[in-house]
């Protein structure tokens, strides 16, 4: 019984650390991108009169962001930080699924799998308009 409680506590600590360090990592990446962007674009004038929507798929967005971050483009590094922030709770859900599988708690495995399916459906088949 003691080993089960220890294992539950360990899982809770891992999940807590995943959320904590995921948010801090996303914040650090976005802040670094913001600094790079400010240093590279400090003299530009910003025109807020027209907005151009970039209607691309999630796969194309991630690909463009990773390529831009590899070229040390500040705006893409900021977007990478935002993507990391979005991925943090998704990783928490995936880790919870694995933990429930290890504990053989199949009710929560089903509920967590349903949540993952809803997230995947909304990300891949959601409509922006």
PyMOL commands that set and color helices and strands:
alter all, ss='L'
color gray80, all
select helices_A, chain A and resi 2-40+58-70+74-103+106-125
alter helices_A, ss='H'
color red, helices_A
deselect
rebuild
show_as cartoon
